[in-house]
Amino acid sequence: MISKEYLTRALNPEPGHRGESFTVLEGEHAGEKGIAADGALSWDSEPHGFLEQHAGLLTDADFTGIREVDGTSVFCEALGGAKHLVICGAGHVALALCRMAKMVGLCVTIIEDRPSFAEEAKTAGADAVICADFTKGLEQAPGGLDTYFVIMTRAHQWDIDCMKIISKKPFAYVGMMGSGRRIAVVKERLLAAGVPENVVSSLHAPIGLPIRAETPEEIAVSVLAEIISIKNEKSRNDAFPEEIRQALQKSGRKILCTIVKKNGAAPRSAGSKMLVFSDGTFAGTIGGGLAEARILEKAKEILAGKESEPALVNLTLTDSEADRDGMICGGEMSVFLEEVL
């Protein structure tokens, strides 16, 4: 079973540190879990258990997938925290970006020095709005390996001020909106001010993917698409999306279903999760269709019993089977089911 102690550690990885989760998938140690930070095992659900004994073969993982360790399959999952988007400015594009970012699960902070614009940011659904000059506002804003900064101020001097502060913080991404001339001026002045060249060169400017965007909403789409692309290149995807985090707070028996392996065109990647409750309701998705329906049924079977053991379910959707059920992509995947305490 998944303990509360494991969830506390996995849901809150140490900011700024590389974290991994390990789960033994088979054998007498099936279900044993461990947490590592920066390559060192920091917690094991079974003291002196399989994971602790084989820590040296595991803690250099930094990826999400199955690793064979001494003949035993272990699911390794790179842990990232909730993703934060910090937007400097609250103009039309910034507000559109805020609304869209909330739709994909980002936690949004907007910094704006004009009170009336700050009020607009609140109505756009920002999780936090800091009404202050950009320098002071950024000093209050979070930084870290899961933080994405977007600079959308109304003048290049404020762009420069923002970059000077951001350059001193850890970040996953920083992008700036502006014309080619404005961007060139900002970069030149940043270098002259002593901002490291590698930080200046990492600035995504012009911001966004080149989709010929024109309206504020289209520009916001291009920016968010670039952020998603950068986020998914990294191995620090949030192991527990907000929908799953919220569902874990509900009382009653529940099964966590995690994709640990996938081949072919199965729609979701390793690490994708679904939480199933004893009344048949569920949160999250492992891709929908036939595969998800089978896992839902298996989870219900487990919950129908008084006691549960972890189960590894291997699914293979042949072309004919997938086509019959409207999943012409087919594919294979393995899903690990565990009851949550």
Disulfide bonds with the S-S distance in Angstrom:
none
